[in-house]
Amino acid sequence: MIFANTIAIAKDRIAKRRRYNALVAEIQNLTPRDLADINGNRSEMLYHAYRQVYG
């Protein structure tokens, strides 16, 4: 039971890390022009990506 729980926690953390990395990659690929078009701020977007994944 403890082993299964540990595995489940590890899988959850890996999934969260993959999702966060994917969001960061998308944000980092935005050009300054893209950010200007959407009135975006890269650092705020990264902050919100972290909050979305990790709470």
Backbone bond lengths (Angstrom), bond angles and torsions (degrees), N, CA, C in turn:
res aa  C-N    CA-C-N  psi(-1)  N-CA   C-N-CA  omega(-1)  CA-C   N-CA-C  phi
1 M - - - 1.451 - - 1.527 110.49 -
2 I 1.313 117.34 -46.71 1.460 120.72 180.00 1.527 110.24 -64.14
3 F 1.333 115.85 -40.97 1.454 119.89 -179.98 1.527 110.80 -63.29
4 A 1.323 117.15 -43.92 1.467 121.43 179.87 1.525 110.26 -62.99
5 N 1.314 117.13 -39.04 1.460 121.48 178.85 1.534 110.69 -65.80
6 T 1.305 116.36 -41.72 1.467 121.20 178.34 1.523 110.43 -62.60
7 I 1.317 116.50 -42.20 1.467 121.07 178.44 1.527 110.10 -64.04
8 A 1.321 117.57 -42.76 1.467 121.52 179.77 1.525 111.07 -62.42
9 I 1.319 117.12 -41.60 1.465 121.52 178.51 1.524 110.04 -64.36
10 A 1.313 116.82 -43.62 1.462 121.00 179.69 1.528 110.65 -62.88
11 K 1.320 117.45 -42.87 1.468 120.78 178.70 1.523 111.07 -62.81
12 D 1.320 116.16 -40.58 1.460 120.68 178.70 1.523 110.66 -63.13
13 R 1.310 117.17 -44.57 1.465 120.88 179.40 1.523 111.93 -64.18
14 I 1.314 116.44 -40.12 1.463 120.39 178.32 1.521 110.16 -64.60
15 A 1.323 117.31 -42.72 1.467 120.76 179.26 1.527 111.05 -63.44
16 K 1.319 116.62 -41.70 1.464 120.08 178.17 1.521 110.88 -63.93
17 R 1.318 116.60 -42.81 1.464 120.55 -179.69 1.519 110.63 -63.32
18 R 1.328 117.14 -41.07 1.472 120.34 178.19 1.520 110.81 -63.42
19 R 1.319 116.60 -43.32 1.467 120.25 179.70 1.525 110.45 -63.84
20 Y 1.334 116.82 -44.35 1.456 120.74 179.39 1.529 110.75 -62.28
21 N 1.317 116.93 -45.55 1.465 120.51 179.02 1.523 111.48 -60.98
22 A 1.328 117.39 -37.81 1.465 120.58 178.41 1.527 110.42 -65.71
23 L 1.324 117.19 -42.49 1.463 120.25 178.26 1.522 111.53 -64.60
24 V 1.315 116.97 -42.48 1.466 120.97 178.71 1.523 110.23 -61.68
25 A 1.325 116.85 -42.87 1.464 120.10 179.40 1.529 111.01 -61.93
26 E 1.331 116.60 -41.65 1.464 119.79 178.13 1.526 110.76 -62.54
27 I 1.314 116.43 -44.13 1.467 120.56 -179.31 1.522 110.86 -66.03
28 Q 1.319 117.42 -42.92 1.463 121.35 -178.81 1.527 111.76 -66.19
29 N 1.337 116.88 -25.95 1.461 120.27 -179.82 1.524 113.28 -80.56
30 L 1.317 117.44 -8.41 1.457 120.10 177.49 1.524 109.67 -71.65
31 T 1.310 115.45 132.28 1.461 119.91 177.38 1.526 109.27 -79.74
32 P 1.323 117.32 162.43 1.467 118.92 174.79 1.530 111.96 -56.04
33 R 1.317 115.86 -34.12 1.473 119.29 178.09 1.533 111.01 -66.06
34 D 1.333 116.03 -42.94 1.468 119.97 177.16 1.524 110.40 -58.63
35 L 1.327 116.07 -45.01 1.466 120.65 -179.73 1.525 111.01 -62.79
36 A 1.329 116.15 -40.87 1.463 119.98 179.13 1.527 110.40 -65.15
37 D 1.327 116.98 -39.22 1.460 120.78 -179.41 1.528 112.33 -62.59
38 I 1.327 116.22 -33.83 1.471 119.29 -178.59 1.533 111.80 -103.49
39 N 1.321 116.05 10.01 1.469 121.17 -176.78 1.526 110.86 52.33
40 G 1.322 115.68 44.26 1.454 121.17 -176.40 1.513 112.93 -98.09
41 N 1.304 114.41 155.59 1.449 122.88 175.67 1.525 106.02 -123.65
42 R 1.327 116.44 118.63 1.463 120.60 -174.47 1.526 112.61 -56.94
43 S 1.320 117.97 -44.17 1.465 119.63 -177.44 1.526 111.31 -66.72
44 E 1.326 117.34 -37.39 1.467 119.45 177.01 1.526 110.81 -67.45
45 M 1.320 116.09 -38.18 1.460 119.86 179.00 1.525 110.57 -64.49
46 L 1.323 117.31 -40.48 1.462 120.88 177.63 1.522 110.72 -64.72
47 Y 1.321 116.52 -40.45 1.460 120.73 177.47 1.530 110.67 -60.36
48 H 1.317 115.98 -46.48 1.465 120.04 -178.81 1.531 111.68 -68.25
49 A 1.304 116.90 -32.93 1.472 119.57 176.05 1.526 109.87 -63.51
50 Y 1.325 115.95 -42.95 1.468 119.67 178.23 1.522 110.99 -62.20
51 R 1.333 115.82 -45.02 1.461 120.87 -179.66 1.530 111.26 -63.86
52 Q 1.330 116.56 -37.38 1.459 120.50 -179.15 1.528 110.66 -64.70
53 V 1.318 116.49 -41.43 1.460 120.26 -176.07 1.529 111.91 -81.21
54 Y 1.312 116.73 -45.76 1.463 120.11 -171.69 1.523 114.44 -101.52
55 G 1.321 115.99 -9.01 1.460 118.48 176.66 1.473 116.02 86.30
